[in-house]
Amino acid sequence: MSPVPFWTILGLFLLSWLLYPLLLALLSLFRRKQSWVEPKEWPKVSVLVAARNEETVISARIRNLLEQDYTGEIEILIGSDCSDDGTDEVVRSFADDGVILFRSPERRGKPLMISDLLALSSGQILIFTDADTVFAPDTVRKLVLPYSDPAVGCVDGSRRNSLDGPTCESVYWRYERAVKRLCSRFGAVLGATGAVFSLRRDAFLPLTPRRADDFELAVMARVLGYSCVFSEKAVAVEPSPDDDRQYSRMVRIVSWMMVSCLLLMGRALRAGRFGLFTQLLVHKLLRWFSGLFLLSATVLAGMLLASGTVYVSAFVMLCLFHVLAAAGKLTGGRLPSKLLFPYYFWLMNLASLEGIFRTVSGRPVETWDSDRTDEGGSGS
């Protein structure tokens, strides 16, 4: 059997997880570190929060925003997506503080709720966050500061896990933050974190009103010619879902973002943004298929055992990776954290594959519920 399929599949896996960040790290050595100057007058910001059945957390979310250390004007808009608990009443209690409530009488989903809130807002800078998120005191300031550079169109913040133990999401985010730091050196952060990011009002251009989510808004800003940067000190804290809910959340995210990614790749090509097209291909599309690549590489290595010790070694190492993943599952994630990566890898990649299947079968997940009541989160 020819070894070409094995090395091709393994190469596609390594391209997205190892070679891509290594290339960014190498190129970043030739880039100056970013610095931004405080403006003489801070712009008005509009904070947009889409919420459904968030009565237990929405009061704390609003107070946290009202207490931000920001010298400019902050406008807070809450969109209640047909909430059937006390969310609306809690938000109305902050009317004297200028908080604006928009209630949808029917389920519309987060993207449409964001579009509705935008029509009611008046800030020069838009800030997006979730109902169960807590900002550090200076997070709004840190999300706005990079706009002193007129080339910046989107600023991504740093989401942290408030839970005590590691989850598949928190382990993954340590890796993803490192990649974001590298991309930010080039103004090329890909996508944004729904819990904490900002956007120039002029850069708000979803593919359609139904697709105004964090990923598309950030990428479309780059299609328009703006840069997208990472402000690591713009910290937002929220509890990560447990592993079962995180799996469901990833299925929802990928089933939605798969279509977004393909549409944005087309937009990037038409706009001549070939670097952005390549990023979408490597950082997103190939990564969603990385579980399939790794499984295929294992099978192909097994078929090449008679071809040399390199394939025996590869097969043994890949099998050990899968065994550790199974051990992580069987022990309920109680292995030492450094041994849990295979389990977290497979948990997220099986979710990605299910999300892709939902997309192909025409059953993407377009609405969400609170993590406290259902599978999804307020974000993403």
N, C-alpha and C positions, 0 to 999 in steps of 0.2 A: 504494500500500500504506500502511496506517495505521502511524504510528510508535509506537503504544502498546505493541505486543508487545516492541519493542526496548528502550524505556525501562523497561518492567516487568522484563524479564530482567536488564538491566544494573543496575537498582535492587536486585534480589534479590542479585546478586553483591556490590555495594558495601555492602549492608546488613551482611553478615557480616564483611567484611574491613576496611571503613573506617568506616562510620557507627556501628556498634556500639562499637568502641573509642573513637571520638571522643565519643560520648555519655557513656561511662564516665569519660573524662578530664574532661569538663565537670562532671559531677556530683561527681567526687572533689574538686573545688576547695572544696566545702562540707563535706567530711568531715575530722575530725581524724586526724592520723597515729596509727597504732596503737602502743601501748607496753604491755609486760607486765612484771609484778613477779615476781622470783624467789620461789618458794615456800620456806617455812621447812623443809619436808621434801619432798624430791623423790620422786615416786611410783615404784613398781616398774613396769618396762616389760618387755614380752615382744616380742622381735624374731622375726618369722616369715619364714622363707626357704624358698620352694618351689624345688626343684632337680632337674634331670635331667641325668645324665652331666656333672658339673661337677668331676671330680677334679683338674683342672689349676688351678682357682681357689678351690675351697671352703675350703682351708686358710687362704689369705690373707684370705678374707672373714671367717672366724671370728676370726682374730687381730686383724683390724681392729676388730671389734665388741668383743672383750675389752679392747682398749686405749683404748676411748672415755673421754673426760674427763667422767664422769657420776658424781655422788656417790650417787645412788640405786642400787637393785639392778637389774641387767640379766639377764634370762633369755633364752637363745638357743635357738631351736627350728628344726631343719632337717628339712624334709620331702623325702624322696627318692622321686621319682615313678618307681618301677620302674627305677632307674638300673642299667645293665648294665656300668658301668666300676668304678673304685675309689672312687667318691664315698662310699659307706656306710662303708668302712674308714677313710677320712680323718676323717669326722665322729666315728666311734667313738673315735678317738685323742684326742679332746678331752673325753671323758666326765669325767675328773677335774676339768675346768674347769666342769662343770655343764651342758655343751651336751647338749641332748636331740635324739635322732634318732628320727624316725618314718619307717618305710619302707613304701611301698605295694607290694604284690606284683603290681599291675597298673597300667597307664597310667590315670590319672584326670584329668589336667589340673590347671592351677594353681588354679582356684577351689576345687575339692574338696580339694586338698591344704591350702589355707589354712584351710578349715573344720575339717579334721582337726587341724591344729596349734593352732587356737583352743581346741579341746576339751582339749588338754593344757597350755595356758598358764594363768598365774595373775596376769599383770600388769594393773594398772589402765589402762595405756596400751599400745596395740598399735602396733608399728612394723613396716612392711613394706618389704622391700628385695629385691634380686636377688643371685644368687651371684657375679656378676662385677663387682659394684659396690664402690667404696671410699669410705667416709665420711671427711670431714674430722674431726679429733680431737674437735670439739665438736658434731657433727651431732646426736647423740642429745639432747644438752642443748637445742639449738635447736628440735628437733622437739617437745619436751615443754614448754618455757617458756610458749607461748601458753595452755596449759590452766590457768594461773592465773586466766584468765577462764572462769567456769563456762559461758558461752554457747558457747564454742568446742568443736566436736565432732570436727573434722578439721584437720590441719595438713599442708600440702603443702610439700615441700622443693624444692631447686633442683638439677636434674640437669645435669651438665656433660659435654661431650665430651672424652675424653682423647686423641683422635686429633689429629695435627698439622694436617691440612687440613680445610676445610669439607666437610660432607656435607649432603644435603637436610634431614636431621633437625636438624643444628646450626644451619643458617641459619634454619630455621623456628622453633627454640626461642628465638632472639633476639626474634622478634616475639611469640611466645606468652608469654615471661616478662614482657614489657611489659604484656600484657593481664592476666596473673595479678596483677601489682602493683596494677593499677586495681581488679580485682574484689575483691582482698583488703581494700581500704579499706572495703568494704561487707560483709565476711564472706561473700562470694558467689563464691569460687573454684569453678569448675565442673569436677569431677573431680579426680584426683590423679595424681601421677607414680609408677608402679609401683616404680621404683628407690628412692624415698625419700619416704615419707609416714607419718603416724601417725593414730591414731583412738582416741577414747575407747572403752573396752570396751562401755559401755552403748549406743554408737552403731553397733555392728557389727550391721547388719541387711541382709544381701543379699536380693535379690528371691527367690532360691531358693538352696539350698546349692550348686548347680552354677554360680551366677553371682556368687560372692564375689570379684569383681575390683576393681581400683583405682578405675575410673570409677564403678561402681555403689555401692561402699561410701561414697565421698565424697559422691555426690549423695544417697544415702539418708540420710546424716547431716543434710543440709539439709532433706529432706522431714520428718524428725523434729523440726525446729525449731532444730537446732544451726547455728552458722556454720562456714564453712570458710575458712581463711586461708592465706596464702602466707608461709613463713619462708625468705626468700631466702638467709639465711646458713646454713641447714641444707643443706650442699653434699654432693652425691654425685657421684662421677666414675666413668664407665664408657665403654668404647669404643662409639661408634656403629657400627652395621653399615655396610658399603659400600653404594653406591646400589642394587645389585641385591638385596641382602638386605633393605635398608630397604624396597624396594618390596614384597617378599613379606611383610615384617612388617606393613606398613600394610594390605595385603589382609586379613591375619588379624585385625588390630585392628578394622577397620571392619566386617568380616563378623560379628564378635561384638558390637561396640558398637551396631550399627544396631538390633538387637532391644532391647538395654538402653535405648537412648535413647527408643524408642517406649513401652516399659513405664514408664520413669521419668516421661515426660511425662504419662502417665495417672495415676500416683501423685501427681505434683505438683498436677494439677488437682483430684483428689479431696481432697487435703489443703489446698486453698486457697492453694497456693504459686504464684501466677500469675506472679510475677517469675521464679521458677525455670523454669516452663514456657516462658516467652519466651526465656530464656537457652538452654535446650536446643534450641529451635527455631532460633534465630539462630546461636548459637555452634557447634553441632554439626550439626544436620540440614541447614541451608542450606549450611554450609561443605563438607559431603561432596559436595554437588551443584554446587559452584562451578565445576568444570571444565566441566560440561555447560552451565551458565549462560554461561560465557565463550565457549564454542564457538558456542552459539546466538546470542549477541549479535553475534559476528563475521558469521555468515551473514545475520542480519537487517540489519546495517549495510550489507552488500554489496547487499542488495535495495533499500536506500533511497538508493543513491548519487545518484540523480537528484533527491533531495528537498532537497539543500542541502549546503553545505560542512561542516556539523557532522557529517554522516554520513560524508562522505568522510574527514574527519580521524579519526573514530572507527574507521572500517574500516582505514585505514592503520596507526594505532597498534596496533590489535588484531592485525593481520597481522604487524607488526614483533615483537610479543610472542611470537607463535607461531614466527616465524623464529629468534629468539634461543633459544627452547626447543630447536628442532631443532639449532641450532649447538652448544648445550651438550651435547646427546646425541652428536653427531658428533665433537666434540673430546674426549669422555670427561670432561667436566666441567672442562676446563682453561682456560676463559675467565676473565677477571678476575671476582672474587667478586661484584661489584655487577651484573654481566651474567648471573650464573647463576640469579637468582631465577626467571625464566620456566621454565628447565629443571627446577628443583626443584619449582616449582608444579605443572607437568604430571606429573612423576614421582609426586608424592604424590596428585594428583587422579585420575590414571588408576588408581592403586592403590585409591583410595576407590571409584571406580565399579566396579572388579572386585569389591571387597568387598561392595558393595551387590548386585551381580548374584548373588554367592554366597548372600547372605541370601535374596533373592527366590527363587532356585532351590532353596533348602533345603540348601545345602552350606556352612554356616559352618565355619571352622577353629577347633576347640575345644581342641586340645592343641598343645604347643610342644616344641621341642628347642633345645638350646644353639645360639647363633650360631656356635659353633665347629664344629658338626656338621650344622646344618640351617638352615632358613630363619628360624626364630623366635628370640626372645630369652627370657630367663628372666622378663622383666618384661612389663608391660602385660597 
